[in-house]
Amino acid sequence: MIGIVDYNAGNITSVERALKSLDIEFIRSKNPADFADCDKLIFPGVGDAAYAMKQLEETGLGKFLKEWAAANKPLLGICLGSQIIFDWSQEGDTKCLGLIPGKIIHFENLMEPVSDSSKYKIPHMGWNNVTQVNGGCKLFNTIDGEKDFYFVHSYVIQPDDPEVIRGVADYGIKVPSCVQKGNIIAFQFHPEKSGKHGLELLRNYCNATINEKGELTC
């Protein structure tokens, strides 16, 4: 059973539709107790980091997610959910969940001035290739070559340990787009809005197992 964490942070319905199209059994809830029978969680989201963290604190989902990750259970963060698993976000000077060490920084603080500024509008919105790095992420093993995925974001993942970055997109800078640390995987892009290859990633996650190293693999 897959659990979708609902904390009033958008794009939940699109994730539901994606799982329904894959015939994957899931439950969507704001209540941590409802995930008792789940073996994996999807932690999606769009919007403001400070608002999202407030929702997580008020519902108890923040504490629950920390306990879930510490128990080495699979967790997939998507978009905002890929960011607030880190320590801190520049958006609203927000203390986040701290599941992986690192910060979330606005594009403007990372990009050098470019001659064609219109090429790199913020937010980074639209389709972009994701290139595997640092050995890649096993969830991409069934996808041939580099494929386009759909992005919408203004803030950029900056892990303390660059080795956890498993995929990058080129948008004036190398944008960390897939992060993995053990049982935790995060996609900055939206797999649920990325056509057949995005759906394949979701299917691979839902069917993944934990290997002897404590990492998700398929």
N, C-alpha and C positions, 0 to 999 in steps of 0.2 A: 504493500500500500504506500502511495506517495502522498505526503502532506504538503499543501500549499499554505504558506504562512500569510495570513491576511491582516495587515496592520494599517489599512486605509491609505496605502501608498500607491495606488494605481496599477495598471497593466495586469491585474489579477485575472480578469475575464479572458484576456488573450492567452494567458497560460492555460487556463481551464480548457479553452477551445482546442488548443494544441494537443493537450493530453487526451481529450475526447477523440480527436481525429486519429490518435495512435492506439485507441482502445486500451488505455492505461487507467487502471483504477486509482482514484485519488479522493482526498477529502480536503476541503478548504475551510479554514477556521481561524477565528481570533482567540480561541481558547486553547492553551497549551495541553490541557487534559485530553482534548480530542485527538491528539496525535499519538496516543498510547500504542496503537496498533500499526503505526507507520514504521517503515524501515529506512526511508529517505525523506528529506525535506527539500522543497524548492522555496527559495526566499527571494521573490521578485521585488520590483518597486520602481517608481519614477517619482520625481519631485524633490522636495527640500529635505536635507539631511537632518536639520534640527527638529522639524515637525515629525519626521519618521522616528527619530530616537525618542521623542516625547510619547508617541503612540506605543512604542515597544516597552517603555518603562511603565506606562499606565496599565497596560494589559498583562504584564508579567512575561510577555514574549521575549524580552531582552534577556532576562535571567534564564529562561527556558532554553534559548538558543546557545547561550554560553555553556550550559550543562550538557546540551545535546552534542555540541562540538567536542567538549572535553571527554565525552564518552566514546569518541571515535566513530560517531555515526555520520553517514553521508549527508552533506549539506551543499546545495547549489545556489549561489547568489547570482542574481541577474540585475544588471544596470545599477540602480541605487542599492540593491541588495548586494552587489559586488563591491560597493564602496564602503558601506557602513559596517562591514565585517572587520575593517581596519581600526586603528586606534583613534584617529582624529580626522575631521574634515574641516577644511578652510571655510566651507559654506556654513556661515553662522557660528564659526569657531566652536564646532560641535565635538564633544567627546563621544566616541562611537563604541562599538561592541568589543573591540580589541581581540578578535579571534586570530588575526594575523597582524604582526607588527608592521606599521606603516602609516602613511598619511594620504589624504586626498587633497589635491592642489588644483586650482583653477588653471585652465589652459593659458591664460594671459601671463601667468607667472612662470611658465615653462617654455613658451615658444619664443625663439629669437625673431626679431623683425624680419619679414620676408618681403621681397620685391613685389610679389603679386598677392597682396593681402586678401583680395577677394577669393582666392583659392582656398583659404583656410578660415572660413567664417566660423564663429562660435555662436551657438553650439555646433559641435561636430555632428552633422546630421546626414544620414544617407548610407549608401552601401560602400563597404571597404573590405579589401582582402585582409585576411588574418594569416600571418606567417608563423609557423611553429618555431620556438626557440627553446634552449635548455632541455633538449630531449622531447619537447612537446607534451601534449596532453593525450592520454590514451583514448579519450572519448572521440578524438579526431581520426583514429586509426582506420575507420571504415570510409573516410571521406578522401577521395583522391585529390592531391595537390592543394593549392591555395584556393579558397572559395570566398565569395563575398558574403558578408553578414551585415545586418542593419543596425546602425548606431544612432543614438540620440543622447548626447551628454556634453556638459560644459566643464566638468571636473575630471581629473585624471588620477588613476591609482599610482601611488609611489611607494612600493613596498620597501621596507628596510633591507630585506634580503632579495637581491635581483634574481636569484636562482628560482624563486617561486613563480616568476613570470614564464608562462609556457607558450604564449602567443602574443604577437604584436601587430598593430595596424600602423600604417604610415600616414600621418596627418600633420605634416610639418615637423613633428617629433615622432619618435617611436612610442605609440600609445599602448600600454599594457592592456590587452584585450581578453586574455585568458590567464587566470592565476590558479595555481594548485599548491596546496600544502596539506599533504596527507589526505584526510577524509573530506577536506573542503576544496571545492572548485568554484570559481567565479568567472562569469562572462560579462564584460562591460557591454557587449552588444546584446541584442534581443534575439535569442534563438527562436522564440515563438513567432517572430515577425520576419524570419529569414528564409522562408520557403522550405524546400525539401531538405536542404542541408542543415538548417536549423532544427527541423523536426527530427532529423537523424541524430543530432547531438542530444536532444532531449530523450529520445528512445534509448540511446546508448547509456545515458546517465541512469535512467530508470531501471535498466537491466544490469548495471555495473555491480561489481563485487569489490570487497576490500581484500587486497593481496597481503602477502606476508610482511611487506614493508609498511602496512597501514595506509596504502594509497588506493584510491578508487581506480579500477581498471575494467576493461570490457574485452 
